[in-house]
Amino acid sequence: MIGNEHELIFKDEVFGVVGAAMEVSNVLGAGFLEAVYQEALGIELRSRAIPFVAQPTVRISYKGHILAKEYVPDFICYDQVIVEIKAIKALTTIEQAQLLNYLKATRKRVGLLLNFGSPKLEWKRMVLTRPLRTANEQE
């Protein structure tokens, strides 16, 4: 069977992570620092058997050179979905631009912004749609 070209990639994975985040939001509410939500989300992801790595170190390459500065996402779930946690009044284009850069740097296709700072969980799924260039093509 051929897949639908309009089908969301990693749809079930994103759905699972958002469900876990909604539970954290419902239990804790708004008003804590990001670190509190990150720890609670890790507990919730584990309880739902969602595979994840918390705060992995990701090396960034620029024109074939590995930079000294590293990127540390909050989570990478299913080895495919970058999860960034915020605890701010509302998500803005700044956080969205950062996540797109993180997707490019990690060569992952899907990212998820979770904002626990508003009364109700705010979340945004982002997909890197342009084909990723290799390091040789970027030089």
Secondary structure, 3 states (H helix, E strand, C coil): CCCCCCCCCCHHHHHHHHHHHHHHHHHHCCCCCHHHHHHHHHHHHHHCCCCEEECCCEEEEECCEEEEEEECCCEEECCCEEEEEECCCCCCHHHHHHHHHHHHHHCCCEEEEEECCCCCCEEEEEECCCCCCCHHHHC
